[in-house]
Amino acid sequence: QVQLAESGGGSVQTGGSLRLSCAASGYTVGRNCIGWLRQVPGKEREGVATVDSAGYTRYGDSVKGRFTISRDDATNTLYLRMNSLKPEDSAMYYCAAQEATGCLVVAGTTLPDPAAMDYWGKGTLATISS
């Protein structure tokens, strides 16, 4: 059974940083597609960053240049470095993985597609105060 366990969320000031971790089991982080998505209460989940089996990364426009996704195959762990955080980054951040080959995007956009993900963690909350 696939299990994705996020950690590293917390409360920081605007401009601060957080490092999120996703410990994966039953799914190799270097296989197919795995990434991070976020959700604000009352809104749909939004793709943040993904990485595929070839190491190709994709980021949502709002986080490009500030967030960095990476993986450690030895520990089967996925990471998200979040720098220069803004209040609008406040959300529940989810680790998610996809069985289909290649990371899919929302139709008509370049954003990672939450609907394409097959496995989800329970999330870790990041709150950025102004």
N, C-alpha and C positions, 0 to 999 in steps of 0.2 A: 504494500500500500504506500502510495506517495504521501510524504509528509514534508511540509515546508514550514519552518519555524523562524519567524522574524524576531529581531531584537535590535536595540540601539536607539529607539525613539526617545524623545524627551522634550523638554522645554528649553528653548534658547532665545536669545535676543536677535533682532534683525541684524544681518551681517554675520551671524555665527555659523557654525558648522555642526553637522551630525554625520555619523557613520552608521549606516544600517547594515545588518547582517542577516542572511537567510541560510540557515542550516538545512540542507536537503537530505532526505533519505528516500530510497525507492525511485529516485530520479537523479541521473548524473547531470551535474550542472553544465557540462560541456556537450550535452546532447540536445539536438533540435533547437528549442528556444526557451529562454528563461529570462525573467525580468521583474521590474518593479512597476506597480500601478498605484494610484492613490485615489482617495475618495473623501469628499467633504460631505457631511450630513445633508441629505436632501438632494444631492446631485449624483449624477452617474459617475462611475469609475473612469478615471483618465489615465491613459498610458504615460509613463514617465521615462522609462528606459528599458531596452531589451538587448540581449546579446545572443547570437546564434552559434551553432556548432563550429563555424569557421572563424568565430571571433568578431564578426561584424556587429557593430553597435548602432543602435538607433535611439534618438532622444526626442522627447517632445520639445517643440520650439521654445516653450517658456523656461526650460531648464538647461538648454544647450549652453555650454561654456561654464556652467556652475556645478552640474552634477556629473559624476563619473561612475559608470557601472563596471564592475570587474568580477572575476571569479577565481577561486583557488581550487583547482582540480584535486590537489592532494587531500584537502579537507572537505571537499564537496560543499563548498560554501560560496554563496553569492554575496556581493557587497554593493553598496551604493554610498559613495561619498557625496555629501551635499554641502556645498559651500555657498557663501554669500546669500544666506537664506533670507527670504522675504515673508511677510505675514501671509501672503497668498499661497505660500508653500505649505501652510498648516493643513494637515490632512491625516487620515489613516493611510499608512503605506503598506501595501500588500506585495508579497513575493508570489509570483505566479509562473507556471510552466506550461508549455505547449507540446503536444505530441506530434502535430504536423511539422513537416520539415520547413525550416525558414520561419522567421518572425513575420506575422501578418500585420497589416495596418488597417485602420478604419478606411472604408471606401471613400475615395476622393481626398484623402489626407495622407500625411506621412506619420501619423501618430500610431503607436502600438495599439492593437485592438484588444480590449478586455474580453470581448466575446470569443476570441480565438483561444483563450487560455483554458486548459483542461484541469489544472490543479491550482489550488489557492491556499495560502497560509491564512492565519487569523488576523494578521495585521499588527503593526506597531505604530503608535501615535506620535506624531511630531507636531509640536506647537511652537510657533514663532511669534514672539511678542514685539510690538513696535515701541 
